[in-house]
Amino acid sequence: MSNLSKDIEEILITEEQLKEKVAEMGRIITKDYEGKNLMLICILKGAATFMSDLSRAIDLPLSIDFMAVSSYGCSTCSSGIVKIIKDLDMSIEKKDVLIVEDIIDSGLTLSYLRRTLLGRKPNSLKICTILDKPERRETHVKVDYSGFKIPDRFVVGYGLDFDEKYRNLPYIGVLKPELYN
């Protein structure tokens, strides 16, 4: 057992399941964006791993940019008060934008980001996430591409962290509660 794996209570989604789902999402997005001016926006840091795999699964010319946002609240919850830490380097005007997220729970951060980015006049704006926690939703956010619906448990791996650790796990695992309580 690896040093990181000893902190995991349960593997929720295996590395193989992630690979299969990302390939499937890539095929669907390729079909949906055929002939369009696709731009992926990766929400840092959590979505970087997913974005890297997803971009290679999309068989289309596309551009990539990054945003980093911080939402204020407790360490395991969001208040919906969002601060943009790193903004986009490129304009999204007249582009077909796909926001790539690691996980959507309350929906407050994504709701804010969506409003902000729509003001920049893209042709279209959709949301893609590898993980969705619908039972945590506090505001309606239309998720256009969703990998896995998961229960309300504290997960790490495949880009998701606790205290900046565990992002490099190749699977999604439930962190042992004694490590974050």
C-alpha positions, 0 to 999 in steps of 0.5 A: 500500500502506498503512503497516500493510499493508507489515508483512503477509507474507500476507493469510490471511482477507480483509475480504469473507470475514470479513463473510460468516462473521460474517453466517453465524454471526449467523444460526446464533446467532439461530436457536439462541438464539431465545426465550432470554435471550442475553448476549454477553461480549466478551473485551477488547481483541481481540474488540471488533471481532468482537463489534461486527460479530457483535452486529449480525448477531444478530437478537434482543434481547441484552445485552452486557458486557465482560471483560478478562483477562491471561494470564501467559507470553511475549509470543506464548504463554499460561501459563494463569495468568489475571488478571481485569483488568476483570470483568463489570458485570452478573450472568450468573445465569439468562442464556444466556451466549455468550463472544465471543473473537478467537482460541483457541490453547492454550485455557488462558485460555478454560478458566479463564474457562469454569470461573469463569463457570460458578460464577456460575450462567448458564442456559447458557455457550457459546464463540464465536470468529472464529479457532481454532488447534487445533494449539496446543491444550493443553487441551480447550475446546469451541468452539461457534461457530468462524469460521475454523480457521487454521494456527499463524502469528502473525496480526494485524488485525480486533482482533488485535494485536502490541504494541497495533498492527494491530488496525484492519486490516480483514482477518486477516494474517500479520505479517512474522516480523522484526517480532516475533522 
